[in-house]
Amino acid sequence: DGYASVKLFNQGYSYTYDDVIFLPHYIDFPADAVSLSTRLSRNIALSVPCVASPMDTVTEAHMAAAMASIGGIGIIHSNVPSLSQAAMVRRAKSSRVPILSNPVFASPDSRAPFDDFNDECSCILVTESGAANSKLLGCVWKRDWLNLKEREAKVMQYMQSIDSSFVCVPWNCDLAQIDGILEEKKRDFVVLEKEDGEVVDVVTKEEVERVKGYPKLLEKGSVGSDGKWIVGAAMGTRESDKERLEHLVKAGTNVVVLDSSQGNSIYQIEMIKYVKRTYPELDVIGGNVVTVAQAKNLIEAGVDGLRVGMGSGSICTTQEVCAVGRGQATAVYKVSSIAAQSGVPVIADGGISNSGHIVKALVLGASTVMMGSFLAGSTEAPGAYECQNGHRVKKYRGMGSLEAMTKGSDARYLGDTAKLKIAQGVVGAVADKGSVLKFLPYTLQAVKQGFQDLGASSMDSAHDLLRSGVLRLEARTGAAQVEGGVHGLVSYEKKYF
Ligand code: XMP
């Protein structure tokens, strides 16, 4: 009944996730017995197969810390100068809680940079030097500042001085420890500091209470050998990217992703070799690729992971503009079959808009899924919420959109030498989804139930079932796709948890 994958994917069609459907198999374990632990690349293990895309409306420090805290990873985008990107990596790795308050630092005799009070900044930390790496003297809370009449006043006139109400704790305390300290000392906040007294952040009771209410996934997130969150960073293949790489490595980046829409190029192959030669301990992910031949070239060059997808992203116009690409289900299946022979994990990048797509990507051979639109619009994504037609939205844009390319991302599309800029992506907005800490656990539970229906208790068993032909699948007609979605109702509310 149905088709084995090898037959379905060799008929000359380019299938998207929605085009294919698995036939159910046999269940002999509960959904909670499914393990989604996996590898991002040869040497980076994750307990959750989710990766936040290196896009400037998706992954900066806040998203990277949140993704690591639930066992996944965020790849910090490179659409900023290399020092700013390295600062984001440091920031994401600066604490062991999924919350970043983004404090601004000031000295007591400055007129504080109050324009810096934005959505993500709740307080100004006052230190001797006016910067981090310095002794803490006090702080100014956003709420106090907003009530203040005399805006020309100096910080020392209205800061809360350090006294017995300040409790400093080591930077690497986890959420449960901080919660215990706040409770025991009956405080509203704690200050995180490093061994050398450098102030890192503040964590408020309000934030801890918010996060505590979310479903608990794991005891511990993605933590590297340095005891810090595992964080990745994107880079390009230009000469100047060698300097960027150096800054990223100094900041403690655990893995770099060579960010290109067409990775099978001499530039990328040379950069893969350079990274492996210069930093043999650092994993390098190559891509994007969608064919076996492309994948083979990058594997030969020494990549530790492959990013798969061309034109499948929600904001992508590459297939329309350049007439190249591949349906994402076919691309993931084809590249995974060849990558598996060399032990190179595959990241299915783009085109994920529901938990079913994640199940399909993983079962078809990917080890992780990389998401843009699925995570954009969350609390942790960069940018402020706006109101559009009565909906709360956040901006989400393609890195190949004209707007993003003016900041430097045109190198991703190898267009940095071209006189005329051609967009391969659009600028749009996505709905407010709340915190990734809240909705990803539900998404992953749904993925586990999909695995259970297929009789796959782990990533390896899913791949074995598919390749051995035990797992059967079929292409869906247009009508079957309509039938597989909600249909025939006058109205309904889309609510999954
Ligand atoms: P989703 O579907 O998750 O896709 O929103 C995110 C992925 O899309 C890729 N990307 C682009 N592709 N033009 C493209 O052709 C673009 O402007 C663009 N921006 C991002 C990227 O692989 C990302 O992870």
Boltz pocket constraint, residues with backbone or C-beta under 6 A from the ligand:
constraints:
  - pocket:
      binder: B
      contacts: [[A, 53], [A, 54], [A, 55], [A, 261], [A, 288], [A, 309], [A, 310], [A, 311], [A, 312], [A, 313], [A, 314], [A, 315], [A, 316], [A, 317], [A, 318], [A, 319], [A, 349], [A, 350], [A, 351], [A, 352], [A, 370], [A, 371], [A, 372], [A, 373], [A, 374], [A, 397], [A, 398], [A, 399], [A, 400], [A, 401], [A, 424], [A, 425], [A, 426]]
      max_distance: 6.0
